[in-house]
Amino acid sequence: MASLPAFAQFATAPEPQPIDEIASLSTGAARNASEYRIEGARHLYMRYAPQIFDGKLPPMLYAIAAFRTTIDSRGRITDLRVMRYPAAAPEVVPWLQRMVYAAEPYPLPPRGMKSVVYPEVWLVTADGKFQLHTLSEGQANSDDPPR
């Protein structure tokens, strides 16, 4: 019996959880791009709740990628730039990109801003779970007992 490649879990991006589109298009409490980063991270956690790694991440992550995302006045992505590619796991980048785009619409930019640009670091485990640096619970030490 042939086994799947080690990275097969990244071949297809998961479908985002449905949300109330009206609620997602409201302007949140963010006053600037730094505060919007938290709203963007919460939005992604809500859309991909089953994929969120619960608790402290393992000491060895499968991939770390960083994006810079631009959201327009309608909550749509106008630019998604990869700022850091995971050298040993390039298959993770298109998987993450598909998830980021599928999570549209995002919360609207802070009041008075036509768009917002914010960075995010994705911390990905080998089984396709993730945390975003903005909301991360941190990483376990190699001495910590497994969960």
N, CA, C and O atoms as CSV, one atom per row, in Angstrom:
chain,resi,resn,atom,element,x,y,z
A,1,MET,N,N,0.835,-1.167,0.000
A,1,MET,CA,C,0.000,0.000,0.000
A,1,MET,C,C,0.888,1.240,0.000
A,1,MET,O,O,1.749,1.388,0.868
A,2,ALA,N,N,0.684,2.123,-0.960
A,2,ALA,CA,C,1.491,3.335,-1.064
A,2,ALA,C,C,1.030,4.355,-0.026
A,2,ALA,O,O,-0.167,4.535,0.202
A,3,SER,N,N,1.987,5.008,0.588
A,3,SER,CA,C,1.622,6.036,1.569
A,3,SER,C,C,1.645,7.405,0.892
A,3,SER,O,O,2.330,7.611,-0.110
A,4,LEU,N,N,0.889,8.321,1.458
A,4,LEU,CA,C,0.842,9.673,0.935
A,4,LEU,C,C,2.125,10.403,1.289
A,4,LEU,O,O,2.754,10.089,2.300
A,5,PRO,N,N,2.527,11.373,0.473
A,5,PRO,CA,C,3.708,12.166,0.828
A,5,PRO,C,C,3.494,12.849,2.176
A,5,PRO,O,O,2.359,13.100,2.584
A,6,ALA,N,N,4.565,13.138,2.841
A,6,ALA,CA,C,4.494,13.742,4.172
A,6,ALA,C,C,3.738,15.059,4.166
A,6,ALA,O,O,3.181,15.445,5.193
A,7,PHE,N,N,3.702,15.750,3.054
A,7,PHE,CA,C,3.055,17.057,3.010
A,7,PHE,C,C,1.661,17.025,2.388
A,7,PHE,O,O,1.131,18.078,2.034
A,8,ALA,N,N,1.059,15.859,2.248
A,8,ALA,CA,C,-0.270,15.735,1.628
A,8,ALA,C,C,-1.333,16.545,2.365
A,8,ALA,O,O,-2.297,16.993,1.744
A,9,GLN,N,N,-1.181,16.744,3.673
A,9,GLN,CA,C,-2.160,17.512,4.436
A,9,GLN,C,C,-2.216,18.974,4.004
A,9,GLN,O,O,-3.147,19.690,4.373
A,10,PHE,N,N,-1.230,19.428,3.225
A,10,PHE,CA,C,-1.204,20.809,2.762
A,10,PHE,C,C,-1.626,20.948,1.300
A,10,PHE,O,O,-1.534,22.036,0.732
A,11,ALA,N,N,-2.083,19.864,0.690
A,11,ALA,CA,C,-2.491,19.898,-0.715
A,11,ALA,C,C,-3.818,20.631,-0.904
A,11,ALA,O,O,-4.029,21.278,-1.929
A,12,THR,N,N,-4.702,20.533,0.070
A,12,THR,CA,C,-6.014,21.168,-0.014
A,12,THR,C,C,-6.257,21.987,1.241
A,12,THR,O,O,-6.130,21.486,2.358
A,13,ALA,N,N,-6.605,23.242,1.047
A,13,ALA,CA,C,-6.889,24.105,2.194
A,13,ALA,C,C,-8.265,23.777,2.756
A,13,ALA,O,O,-9.190,23.477,2.002
A,14,PRO,N,N,-8.403,23.831,4.072
A,14,PRO,CA,C,-9.718,23.582,4.675
A,14,PRO,C,C,-10.695,24.703,4.324
A,14,PRO,O,O,-10.294,25.840,4.076
A,15,GLU,N,N,-11.969,24.364,4.309
A,15,GLU,CA,C,-13.011,25.364,4.076
A,15,GLU,C,C,-13.175,26.205,5.341
A,15,GLU,O,O,-13.172,25.663,6.446
A,16,PRO,N,N,-13.316,27.515,5.191
A,16,PRO,CA,C,-13.542,28.327,6.392
A,16,PRO,C,C,-14.925,28.085,6.975
A,16,PRO,O,O,-15.875,27.782,6.253
A,17,GLN,N,N,-15.022,28.221,8.277
A,17,GLN,CA,C,-16.300,28.106,8.961
A,17,GLN,C,C,-17.184,29.279,8.536
A,17,GLN,O,O,-16.686,30.394,8.379
A,18,PRO,N,N,-18.480,29.051,8.348
A,18,PRO,CA,C,-19.353,30.170,7.976
A,18,PRO,C,C,-19.483,31.149,9.137
A,18,PRO,O,O,-19.485,30.759,10.305
A,19,ILE,N,N,-19.591,32.416,8.795
A,19,ILE,CA,C,-19.833,33.442,9.810
A,19,ILE,C,C,-20.905,34.376,9.282
A,19,ILE,O,O,-21.221,34.371,8.092
A,20,ASP,N,N,-21.446,35.156,10.154
A,20,ASP,CA,C,-22.428,36.149,9.776
A,20,ASP,C,C,-21.698,37.262,9.031
A,20,ASP,O,O,-20.941,38.019,9.638
A,21,GLU,N,N,-21.919,37.367,7.714
A,21,GLU,CA,C,-21.186,38.334,6.895
A,21,GLU,C,C,-21.414,39.760,7.369
A,21,GLU,O,O,-20.505,40.586,7.287
A,22,ILE,N,N,-22.598,40.063,7.857
A,22,ILE,CA,C,-22.863,41.425,8.338
A,22,ILE,C,C,-21.961,41.733,9.530
A,22,ILE,O,O,-21.409,42.829,9.630
A,23,ALA,N,N,-21.814,40.767,10.431
A,23,ALA,CA,C,-20.951,40.978,11.595
A,23,ALA,C,C,-19.503,41.129,11.163
A,23,ALA,O,O,-18.769,41.928,11.745
A,24,SER,N,N,-19.075,40.373,10.148
A,24,SER,CA,C,-17.681,40.438,9.725
A,24,SER,C,C,-17.359,41.762,9.051
A,24,SER,O,O,-16.197,42.168,9.019
A,25,LEU,N,N,-18.364,42.443,8.513
A,25,LEU,CA,C,-18.119,43.698,7.811
A,25,LEU,C,C,-18.232,44.926,8.701
A,25,LEU,O,O,-18.139,46.052,8.213
A,26,SER,N,N,-18.427,44.730,9.976
A,26,SER,CA,C,-18.491,45.880,10.856
A,26,SER,C,C,-17.081,46.359,11.176
A,26,SER,O,O,-16.119,45.592,11.143
A,27,THR,N,N,-16.986,47.631,11.481
A,27,THR,CA,C,-15.709,48.176,11.910
A,27,THR,C,C,-15.564,47.852,13.384
A,27,THR,O,O,-16.451,48.155,14.182
A,28,GLY,N,N,-14.469,47.249,13.740
A,28,GLY,CA,C,-14.257,46.858,15.125
A,28,GLY,C,C,-13.736,48.016,15.961
A,28,GLY,O,O,-13.875,49.181,15.589
A,29,ALA,N,N,-13.151,47.685,17.066
A,29,ALA,CA,C,-12.648,48.688,17.999
A,29,ALA,C,C,-11.228,49.135,17.661
A,29,ALA,O,O,-10.692,50.030,18.316
A,30,ALA,N,N,-10.615,48.527,16.653
A,30,ALA,CA,C,-9.229,48.869,16.308
A,30,ALA,C,C,-9.134,50.340,15.901
A,30,ALA,O,O,-9.963,50.851,15.149
A,31,ARG,N,N,-8.105,50.998,16.416
A,31,ARG,CA,C,-7.875,52.407,16.080
A,31,ARG,C,C,-6.714,52.581,15.108
A,31,ARG,O,O,-6.511,53.667,14.565
A,32,ASN,N,N,-5.948,51.505,14.888
A,32,ASN,CA,C,-4.780,51.588,14.011
A,32,ASN,C,C,-4.432,50.188,13.511
A,32,ASN,O,O,-5.086,49.211,13.874
A,33,ALA,N,N,-3.404,50.102,12.680
A,33,ALA,CA,C,-3.024,48.819,12.083
A,33,ALA,C,C,-2.571,47.812,13.137
A,33,ALA,O,O,-2.830,46.617,12.996
A,34,SER,N,N,-1.905,48.271,14.181
A,34,SER,CA,C,-1.455,47.348,15.230
A,34,SER,C,C,-2.636,46.689,15.929
A,34,SER,O,O,-2.614,45.487,16.192
A,35,GLU,N,N,-3.657,47.469,16.228
A,35,GLU,CA,C,-4.840,46.909,16.865
A,35,GLU,C,C,-5.646,46.068,15.874
A,35,GLU,O,O,-6.271,45.080,16.257
A,36,TYR,N,N,-5.629,46.464,14.601
A,36,TYR,CA,C,-6.350,45.690,13.587
A,36,TYR,C,C,-5.744,44.296,13.454
A,36,TYR,O,O,-6.460,43.338,13.162
A,37,ARG,N,N,-4.472,44.177,13.659
A,37,ARG,CA,C,-3.808,42.870,13.572
A,37,ARG,C,C,-4.490,41.854,14.494
A,37,ARG,O,O,-4.639,40.687,14.133
A,38,ILE,N,N,-4.899,42.298,15.669
A,38,ILE,CA,C,-5.606,41.408,16.605
A,38,ILE,C,C,-6.963,41.032,16.034
A,38,ILE,O,O,-7.366,39.872,16.113
A,39,GLU,N,N,-7.672,41.995,15.462
A,39,GLU,CA,C,-8.980,41.701,14.856
A,39,GLU,C,C,-8.834,40.727,13.692
A,39,GLU,O,O,-9.633,39.802,13.544
A,40,GLY,N,N,-7.809,40.940,12.865
A,40,GLY,CA,C,-7.572,40.027,11.742
A,40,GLY,C,C,-7.272,38.619,12.222
A,40,GLY,O,O,-7.767,37.647,11.652
A,41,ALA,N,N,-6.467,38.505,13.263
A,41,ALA,CA,C,-6.130,37.188,13.815
A,41,ALA,C,C,-7.371,36.514,14.401
A,41,ALA,O,O,-7.586,35.320,14.191
A,42,ARG,N,N,-8.176,37.263,15.123
A,42,ARG,CA,C,-9.412,36.688,15.687
A,42,ARG,C,C,-10.352,36.228,14.585
A,42,ARG,O,O,-11.007,35.192,14.703
A,43,HIS,N,N,-10.413,37.003,13.518
A,43,HIS,CA,C,-11.249,36.629,12.373
A,43,HIS,C,C,-10.787,35.285,11.799
A,43,HIS,O,O,-11.608,34.403,11.544
A,44,LEU,N,N,-9.490,35.131,11.599
A,44,LEU,CA,C,-8.957,33.873,11.061
A,44,LEU,C,C,-9.187,32.714,12.034
A,44,LEU,O,O,-9.484,31.601,11.599
A,45,TYR,N,N,-9.057,32.953,13.325
A,45,TYR,CA,C,-9.318,31.899,14.309
A,45,TYR,C,C,-10.786,31.480,14.257
A,45,TYR,O,O,-11.097,30.294,14.363
A,46,MET,N,N,-11.683,32.442,14.096
A,46,MET,CA,C,-13.103,32.123,14.020
A,46,MET,C,C,-13.396,31.317,12.749
A,46,MET,O,O,-14.165,30.357,12.787
A,47,ARG,N,N,-12.793,31.702,11.639
A,47,ARG,CA,C,-13.049,31.025,10.369
A,47,ARG,C,C,-12.442,29.626,10.314
A,47,ARG,O,O,-12.976,28.739,9.648
A,48,TYR,N,N,-11.323,29.429,11.015
A,48,TYR,CA,C,-10.608,28.142,10.961
A,48,TYR,C,C,-10.466,27.506,12.338
A,48,TYR,O,O,-9.419,26.943,12.657
A,49,ALA,N,N,-11.503,27.593,13.147
A,49,ALA,CA,C,-11.459,27.055,14.513
A,49,ALA,C,C,-10.966,25.608,14.589
A,49,ALA,O,O,-10.179,25.302,15.484
A,50,PRO,N,N,-11.391,24.691,13.690
A,50,PRO,CA,C,-10.910,23.311,13.795
A,50,PRO,C,C,-9.402,23.149,13.531
A,50,PRO,O,O,-8.811,22.144,13.926
A,51,GLN,N,N,-8.786,24.125,12.872
A,51,GLN,CA,C,-7.368,24.017,12.541
A,51,GLN,C,C,-6.454,24.693,13.566
A,51,GLN,O,O,-5.231,24.627,13.445
A,52,ILE,N,N,-7.041,25.340,14.571
A,52,ILE,CA,C,-6.225,26.045,15.555
A,52,ILE,C,C,-5.594,25.033,16.502
A,52,ILE,O,O,-6.281,24.171,17.049
A,53,PHE,N,N,-4.296,25.142,16.690
A,53,PHE,CA,C,-3.592,24.275,17.638
A,53,PHE,C,C,-3.904,24.786,19.038
A,53,PHE,O,O,-3.659,25.953,19.346
A,54,ASP,N,N,-4.435,23.927,19.875
A,54,ASP,CA,C,-4.829,24.295,21.224
A,54,ASP,C,C,-3.651,24.123,22.178
A,54,ASP,O,O,-3.060,23.046,22.251
A,55,GLY,N,N,-3.317,25.166,22.897
A,55,GLY,CA,C,-2.252,25.089,23.889
A,55,GLY,C,C,-0.919,25.552,23.336
A,55,GLY,O,O,-0.844,26.192,22.287
A,56,LYS,N,N,0.128,25.212,24.067
A,56,LYS,CA,C,1.469,25.601,23.635
A,56,LYS,C,C,1.891,24.755,22.445
A,56,LYS,O,O,1.672,23.544,22.414
A,57,LEU,N,N,2.491,25.404,21.483
A,57,LEU,CA,C,2.973,24.702,20.291
A,57,LEU,C,C,4.148,23.797,20.641
A,57,LEU,O,O,4.868,24.058,21.605
A,58,PRO,N,N,4.345,22.729,19.858
A,58,PRO,CA,C,5.494,21.845,20.117
A,58,PRO,C,C,6.809,22.589,19.873
A,58,PRO,O,O,6.827,23.595,19.163
A,59,PRO,N,N,7.899,22.105,20.451
A,59,PRO,CA,C,9.189,22.778,20.296
A,59,PRO,C,C,9.660,22.857,18.837
A,59,PRO,O,O,10.326,23.818,18.453
A,60,MET,N,N,9.321,21.870,18.044
A,60,MET,CA,C,9.720,21.872,16.630
A,60,MET,C,C,8.483,22.082,15.768
A,60,MET,O,O,7.602,21.223,15.719
A,61,LEU,N,N,8.417,23.208,15.098
A,61,LEU,CA,C,7.301,23.486,14.201
A,61,LEU,C,C,7.631,22.979,12.814
A,61,LEU,O,O,8.799,22.882,12.438
A,62,TYR,N,N,6.593,22.654,12.053
A,62,TYR,CA,C,6.794,22.206,10.679
A,62,TYR,C,C,7.170,23.376,9.787
A,62,TYR,O,O,8.034,23.251,8.919
A,63,ALA,N,N,6.516,24.524,10.002
A,63,ALA,CA,C,6.776,25.690,9.152
A,63,ALA,C,C,6.433,26.975,9.885
A,63,ALA,O,O,5.548,27.015,10.740
A,64,ILE,N,N,7.162,28.025,9.525
A,64,ILE,CA,C,6.867,29.379,9.973
A,64,ILE,C,C,6.856,30.236,8.721
A,64,ILE,O,O,7.817,30.244,7.950
A,65,ALA,N,N,5.762,30.958,8.525
A,65,ALA,CA,C,5.641,31.843,7.365
A,65,ALA,C,C,5.129,33.187,7.845
A,65,ALA,O,O,4.375,33.258,8.815
A,66,ALA,N,N,5.532,34.245,7.176
A,66,ALA,CA,C,5.068,35.585,7.527
A,66,ALA,C,C,4.473,36.247,6.297
A,66,ALA,O,O,5.051,36.210,5.211
A,67,PHE,N,N,3.314,36.851,6.484
A,67,PHE,CA,C,2.616,37.565,5.411
A,67,PHE,C,C,2.411,39.016,5.819
A,67,PHE,O,O,2.351,39.347,7.003
A,68,ARG,N,N,2.305,39.870,4.813
A,68,ARG,CA,C,1.843,41.250,5.007
A,68,ARG,C,C,0.576,41.372,4.175
A,68,ARG,O,O,0.606,41.212,2.955
A,69,THR,N,N,-0.527,41.655,4.834
A,69,THR,CA,C,-1.841,41.660,4.191
A,69,THR,C,C,-2.405,43.072,4.149
A,69,THR,O,O,-2.336,43.810,5.132
A,70,THR,N,N,-2.963,43.438,3.001
A,70,THR,CA,C,-3.654,44.718,2.851
A,70,THR,C,C,-5.141,44.436,2.679
A,70,THR,O,O,-5.547,43.683,1.794
A,71,ILE,N,N,-5.936,45.048,3.533
A,71,ILE,CA,C,-7.395,44.898,3.508
A,71,ILE,C,C,-7.996,46.237,3.094
A,71,ILE,O,O,-7.637,47.282,3.637
A,72,ASP,N,N,-8.925,46.198,2.118
A,72,ASP,CA,C,-9.535,47.446,1.643
A,72,ASP,C,C,-10.781,47.813,2.447
A,72,ASP,O,O,-11.134,47.140,3.415
A,73,SER,N,N,-11.430,48.881,2.030
A,73,SER,CA,C,-12.582,49.416,2.760
A,73,SER,C,C,-13.802,48.496,2.718
A,73,SER,O,O,-14.785,48.747,3.416
A,74,ARG,N,N,-13.754,47.436,1.912
A,74,ARG,CA,C,-14.855,46.465,1.852
A,74,ARG,C,C,-14.514,45.162,2.568
A,74,ARG,O,O,-15.302,44.216,2.540
A,75,GLY,N,N,-13.351,45.105,3.207
A,75,GLY,CA,C,-12.936,43.893,3.912
A,75,GLY,C,C,-12.312,42.857,2.991
A,75,GLY,O,O,-12.213,41.684,3.350
A,76,ARG,N,N,-11.895,43.282,1.812
A,76,ARG,CA,C,-11.291,42.382,0.818
A,76,ARG,C,C,-9.773,42.570,0.784
A,76,ARG,O,O,-9.262,43.658,1.050
A,77,ILE,N,N,-9.076,41.507,0.458
A,77,ILE,CA,C,-7.618,41.549,0.347
A,77,ILE,C,C,-7.245,42.169,-0.996
A,77,ILE,O,O,-7.700,41.721,-2.048
A,78,THR,N,N,-6.419,43.199,-0.944
A,78,THR,CA,C,-5.920,43.796,-2.182
A,78,THR,C,C,-4.461,43.440,-2.422
A,78,THR,O,O,-3.956,43.583,-3.536
A,79,ASP,N,N,-3.783,42.975,-1.378
A,79,ASP,CA,C,-2.390,42.560,-1.529
A,79,ASP,C,C,-2.056,41.582,-0.414
A,79,ASP,O,O,-2.395,41.805,0.748
A,80,LEU,N,N,-1.394,40.510,-0.778
A,80,LEU,CA,C,-0.935,39.516,0.190
A,80,LEU,C,C,0.500,39.176,-0.183
A,80,LEU,O,O,0.751,38.502,-1.181
A,81,ARG,N,N,1.419,39.642,0.614
A,81,ARG,CA,C,2.847,39.434,0.333
A,81,ARG,C,C,3.445,38.466,1.332
A,81,ARG,O,O,3.217,38.562,2.538
A,82,VAL,N,N,4.209,37.541,0.805
A,82,VAL,CA,C,4.937,36.613,1.666
A,82,VAL,C,C,6.238,37.304,2.064
A,82,VAL,O,O,7.056,37.648,1.211
A,83,MET,N,N,6.416,37.498,3.348
A,83,MET,CA,C,7.605,38.171,3.866
A,83,MET,C,C,8.654,37.164,4.347
A,83,MET,O,O,9.841,37.480,4.423
A,84,ARG,N,N,8.205,35.959,4.666
A,84,ARG,CA,C,9.121,34.897,5.092
A,84,ARG,C,C,8.566,33.575,4.601
A,84,ARG,O,O,7.453,33.179,4.945
A,85,TYR,N,N,9.363,32.904,3.792
A,85,TYR,CA,C,9.007,31.573,3.297
A,85,TYR,C,C,9.606,30.523,4.215
A,85,TYR,O,O,10.735,30.684,4.677
A,86,PRO,N,N,8.874,29.451,4.488
A,86,PRO,CA,C,9.467,28.350,5.254
A,86,PRO,C,C,10.383,27.539,4.325
A,86,PRO,O,O,9.901,26.855,3.422
A,87,ALA,N,N,11.655,27.612,4.539
A,87,ALA,CA,C,12.641,27.005,3.632
A,87,ALA,C,C,12.438,25.503,3.447
A,87,ALA,O,O,12.579,24.996,2.335
A,88,ALA,N,N,12.111,24.795,4.511
A,88,ALA,CA,C,11.999,23.338,4.424
A,88,ALA,C,C,10.584,22.864,4.110
A,88,ALA,O,O,10.357,21.663,3.970
A,89,ALA,N,N,9.625,23.789,3.997
A,89,ALA,CA,C,8.234,23.387,3.761
A,89,ALA,C,C,7.543,24.380,2.812
A,89,ALA,O,O,6.582,25.038,3.211
A,90,PRO,N,N,8.013,24.493,1.581
A,90,PRO,CA,C,7.432,25.472,0.658
A,90,PRO,C,C,5.969,25.198,0.324
A,90,PRO,O,O,5.251,26.106,-0.095
A,91,GLU,N,N,5.520,23.957,0.502
A,91,GLU,CA,C,4.128,23.615,0.199
A,91,GLU,C,C,3.134,24.299,1.144
A,91,GLU,O,O,1.942,24.362,0.844
A,92,VAL,N,N,3.605,24.800,2.260
A,92,VAL,CA,C,2.731,25.437,3.229
A,92,VAL,C,C,2.259,26.816,2.749
A,92,VAL,O,O,1.144,27.227,3.068
A,93,VAL,N,N,3.087,27.528,1.993
A,93,VAL,CA,C,2.731,28.890,1.574
A,93,VAL,C,C,1.461,28.929,0.727
A,93,VAL,O,O,0.559,29.696,1.063
A,94,PRO,N,N,1.334,28.154,-0.349
A,94,PRO,CA,C,0.081,28.215,-1.106
A,94,PRO,C,C,-1.127,27.746,-0.289
A,94,PRO,O,O,-2.237,28.239,-0.488
A,95,TRP,N,N,-0.918,26.809,0.615
A,95,TRP,CA,C,-1.983,26.344,1.509
A,95,TRP,C,C,-2.476,27.499,2.373
A,95,TRP,O,O,-3.682,27.714,2.497
A,96,LEU,N,N,-1.551,28.238,2.968
A,96,LEU,CA,C,-1.918,29.389,3.789
A,96,LEU,C,C,-2.554,30.489,2.949
A,96,LEU,O,O,-3.544,31.092,3.366
A,97,GLN,N,N,-2.001,30.754,1.778
A,97,GLN,CA,C,-2.568,31.791,0.911
A,97,GLN,C,C,-4.022,31.486,0.566
A,97,GLN,O,O,-4.869,32.378,0.600
A,98,ARG,N,N,-4.310,30.244,0.238
A,98,ARG,CA,C,-5.698,29.877,-0.077
A,98,ARG,C,C,-6.606,30.102,1.137
A,98,ARG,O,O,-7.737,30.566,0.989
A,99,MET,N,N,-6.118,29.776,2.320
A,99,MET,CA,C,-6.919,29.978,3.528
A,99,MET,C,C,-7.158,31.466,3.787
A,99,MET,O,O,-8.272,31.866,4.128
A,100,VAL,N,N,-6.132,32.275,3.629
A,100,VAL,CA,C,-6.272,33.714,3.889
A,100,VAL,C,C,-7.306,34.317,2.940
A,100,VAL,O,O,-8.177,35.069,3.379
A,101,TYR,N,N,-7.225,34.003,1.660
A,101,TYR,CA,C,-8.193,34.542,0.698
A,101,TYR,C,C,-9.601,33.996,0.949
A,101,TYR,O,O,-10.577,34.737,0.832
A,102,ALA,N,N,-9.714,32.731,1.287
A,102,ALA,CA,C,-11.035,32.129,1.507
A,102,ALA,C,C,-11.733,32.699,2.737
A,102,ALA,O,O,-12.950,32.566,2.869
A,103,ALA,N,N,-10.991,33.326,3.633
A,103,ALA,CA,C,-11.568,33.876,4.861
A,103,ALA,C,C,-12.207,35.252,4.647
A,103,ALA,O,O,-12.744,35.830,5.592
A,104,GLU,N,N,-12.158,35.784,3.425
A,104,GLU,CA,C,-12.806,37.068,3.149
A,104,GLU,C,C,-14.304,36.951,3.357
A,104,GLU,O,O,-14.851,35.861,3.190
A,105,PRO,N,N,-14.975,38.003,3.705
A,105,PRO,CA,C,-14.484,39.344,3.988
A,105,PRO,C,C,-13.948,39.455,5.415
A,105,PRO,O,O,-14.418,38.776,6.329
A,106,TYR,N,N,-12.972,40.311,5.576
A,106,TYR,CA,C,-12.362,40.593,6.866
A,106,TYR,C,C,-13.083,41.770,7.519
A,106,TYR,O,O,-13.842,42.476,6.854
A,107,PRO,N,N,-12.854,41.987,8.806
A,107,PRO,CA,C,-13.400,43.200,9.421
A,107,PRO,C,C,-12.893,44.426,8.655
A,107,PRO,O,O,-11.797,44.413,8.096
A,108,LEU,N,N,-13.697,45.467,8.641
A,108,LEU,CA,C,-13.316,46.678,7.932
A,108,LEU,C,C,-12.158,47.367,8.643
A,108,LEU,O,O,-11.985,47.215,9.853
A,109,PRO,N,N,-11.369,48.123,7.891
A,109,PRO,CA,C,-10.268,48.863,8.513
A,109,PRO,C,C,-10.778,49.834,9.577
A,109,PRO,O,O,-11.964,50.164,9.612
A,110,PRO,N,N,-9.881,50.281,10.434
A,110,PRO,CA,C,-10.293,51.260,11.457
A,110,PRO,C,C,-10.936,52.494,10.814
A,110,PRO,O,O,-10.636,52.846,9.673
A,111,ARG,N,N,-11.812,53.129,11.562
A,111,ARG,CA,C,-12.506,54.325,11.067
A,111,ARG,C,C,-11.505,55.342,10.535
A,111,ARG,O,O,-10.460,55.599,11.132
A,112,GLY,N,N,-11.865,55.908,9.394
A,112,GLY,CA,C,-11.023,56.935,8.795
A,112,GLY,C,C,-9.909,56.385,7.904
A,112,GLY,O,O,-9.192,57.160,7.271
A,113,MET,N,N,-9.753,55.063,7.843
A,113,MET,CA,C,-8.710,54.465,7.012
A,113,MET,C,C,-9.359,53.790,5.807
A,113,MET,O,O,-10.328,53.045,5.956
A,114,LYS,N,N,-8.826,54.049,4.614
A,114,LYS,CA,C,-9.361,53.413,3.401
A,114,LYS,C,C,-8.895,51.972,3.272
A,114,LYS,O,O,-9.564,51.147,2.649
A,115,SER,N,N,-7.765,51.679,3.855
A,115,SER,CA,C,-7.238,50.315,3.866
A,115,SER,C,C,-6.330,50.178,5.079
A,115,SER,O,O,-5.947,51.161,5.713
A,116,VAL,N,N,-6.001,48.937,5.379
A,116,VAL,CA,C,-5.103,48.676,6.493
A,116,VAL,C,C,-4.111,47.613,6.041
A,116,VAL,O,O,-4.471,46.661,5.349
A,117,VAL,N,N,-2.866,47.790,6.441
A,117,VAL,CA,C,-1.801,46.839,6.134
A,117,VAL,C,C,-1.280,46.322,7.473
A,117,VAL,O,O,-0.936,47.096,8.366
A,118,TYR,N,N,-1.229,44.981,7.591
A,118,TYR,CA,C,-0.720,44.436,8.840
A,118,TYR,C,C,0.057,43.149,8.580
A,118,TYR,O,O,-0.246,42.411,7.642
A,119,PRO,N,N,1.066,42.884,9.421
A,119,PRO,CA,C,1.846,41.651,9.291
A,119,PRO,C,C,1.274,40.552,10.172
A,119,PRO,O,O,0.618,40.822,11.178
A,120,GLU,N,N,1.530,39.314,9.780
A,120,GLU,CA,C,1.170,38.180,10.632
A,120,GLU,C,C,2.138,37.040,10.378
A,120,GLU,O,O,2.545,36.790,9.244
A,121,VAL,N,N,2.499,36.355,11.447
A,121,VAL,CA,C,3.372,35.189,11.377
A,121,VAL,C,C,2.518,33.962,11.670
A,121,VAL,O,O,1.815,33.899,12.678
A,122,TRP,N,N,2.594,32.985,10.763
A,122,TRP,CA,C,1.856,31.729,10.891
A,122,TRP,C,C,2.800,30.660,11.426
A,122,TRP,O,O,3.880,30.444,10.875
A,123,LEU,N,N,2.394,30.000,12.491
A,123,LEU,CA,C,3.165,28.936,13.128
A,123,LEU,C,C,2.408,27.637,12.871
A,123,LEU,O,O,1.316,27.436,13.401
A,124,VAL,N,N,2.985,26.762,12.065
A,124,VAL,CA,C,2.261,25.599,11.539
A,124,VAL,C,C,2.901,24.298,12.027
A,124,VAL,O,O,4.121,24.135,12.003
A,125,THR,N,N,2.036,23.374,12.471
A,125,THR,CA,C,2.512,22.062,12.901
A,125,THR,C,C,2.458,21.085,11.719
A,125,THR,O,O,1.845,21.379,10.692
A,126,ALA,N,N,3.091,19.946,11.871
A,126,ALA,CA,C,3.161,18.954,10.791
A,126,ALA,C,C,1.792,18.381,10.426
A,126,ALA,O,O,1.601,17.911,9.304
A,127,ASP,N,N,0.848,18.415,11.349
A,127,ASP,CA,C,-0.477,17.861,11.049
A,127,ASP,C,C,-1.458,18.909,10.506
A,127,ASP,O,O,-2.654,18.639,10.395
A,128,GLY,N,N,-0.955,20.098,10.169
A,128,GLY,CA,C,-1.801,21.112,9.551
A,128,GLY,C,C,-2.577,21.979,10.524
A,128,GLY,O,O,-3.539,22.637,10.128
A,129,LYS,N,N,-2.188,21.995,11.760
A,129,LYS,CA,C,-2.775,22.912,12.741
A,129,LYS,C,C,-1.896,24.156,12.787
A,129,LYS,O,O,-0.736,24.121,12.378
A,130,PHE,N,N,-2.455,25.252,13.286
A,130,PHE,CA,C,-1.650,26.472,13.337
A,130,PHE,C,C,-2.062,27.368,14.486
A,130,PHE,O,O,-3.132,27.218,15.077
A,131,GLN,N,N,-1.186,28.294,14.778
A,131,GLN,CA,C,-1.482,29.451,15.602
A,131,GLN,C,C,-0.907,30.648,14.869
A,131,GLN,O,O,0.038,30.523,14.091
A,132,LEU,N,N,-1.485,31.800,15.125
A,132,LEU,CA,C,-0.940,33.045,14.608
A,132,LEU,C,C,-0.143,33.687,15.736
A,132,LEU,O,O,-0.555,33.657,16.896
A,133,HIS,N,N,0.983,34.257,15.392
A,133,HIS,CA,C,1.854,34.839,16.407
A,133,HIS,C,C,1.097,35.824,17.294
A,133,HIS,O,O,1.322,35.877,18.503
A,134,THR,N,N,0.205,36.599,16.692
A,134,THR,CA,C,-0.556,37.596,17.435
A,134,THR,C,C,-1.335,36.991,18.594
A,134,THR,O,O,-1.457,37.626,19.642
A,135,LEU,N,N,-1.857,35.800,18.438
A,135,LEU,CA,C,-2.673,35.150,19.466
A,135,LEU,C,C,-2.040,33.871,20.001
A,135,LEU,O,O,-2.706,33.086,20.676
A,136,SER,N,N,-0.775,33.656,19.710
A,136,SER,CA,C,-0.115,32.404,20.074
A,136,SER,C,C,-0.065,32.196,21.583
A,136,SER,O,O,0.050,33.143,22.362
A,137,GLU,N,N,-0.154,30.942,21.964
A,137,GLU,CA,C,-0.013,30.555,23.362
A,137,GLU,C,C,1.435,30.221,23.699
A,137,GLU,O,O,1.731,29.764,24.803
A,138,GLY,N,N,2.333,30.449,22.750
A,138,GLY,CA,C,3.743,30.187,22.974
A,138,GLY,C,C,4.129,28.775,22.581
A,138,GLY,O,O,3.319,28.000,22.072
A,139,GLN,N,N,5.372,28.472,22.828
A,139,GLN,CA,C,5.911,27.176,22.460
A,139,GLN,C,C,6.364,26.434,23.707
A,139,GLN,O,O,6.908,27.026,24.639
A,140,ALA,N,N,6.130,25.135,23.707
A,140,ALA,CA,C,6.573,24.293,24.819
A,140,ALA,C,C,8.085,24.103,24.754
A,140,ALA,O,O,8.680,24.155,23.677
A,141,ASN,N,N,8.685,23.888,25.885
A,141,ASN,CA,C,10.104,23.527,25.918
A,141,ASN,C,C,10.227,22.054,25.562
A,141,ASN,O,O,9.276,21.291,25.730
A,142,SER,N,N,11.379,21.659,25.078
A,142,SER,CA,C,11.561,20.243,24.758
A,142,SER,C,C,11.505,19.370,26.011
A,142,SER,O,O,11.329,18.156,25.907
A,143,ASP,N,N,11.654,19.975,27.197
A,143,ASP,CA,C,11.590,19.234,28.457
A,143,ASP,C,C,10.165,19.064,28.967
A,143,ASP,O,O,9.918,18.242,29.849
A,144,ASP,N,N,9.214,19.843,28.414
A,144,ASP,CA,C,7.830,19.763,28.861
A,144,ASP,C,C,7.232,18.421,28.470
A,144,ASP,O,O,7.551,17.885,27.409
A,145,PRO,N,N,6.365,17.872,29.320
A,145,PRO,CA,C,5.709,16.608,28.963
A,145,PRO,C,C,4.728,16.838,27.817
A,145,PRO,O,O,4.119,17.906,27.742
A,146,PRO,N,N,4.561,15.862,26.923
A,146,PRO,CA,C,3.612,16.035,25.820
A,146,PRO,C,C,2.182,16.109,26.329
A,146,PRO,O,O,1.854,15.565,27.383
A,147,ARG,N,N,1.338,16.791,25.566
A,147,ARG,CA,C,-0.084,16.941,25.950
A,147,ARG,C,C,-0.869,15.758,25.531
A,147,ARG,O,O,-2.076,15.703,25.765
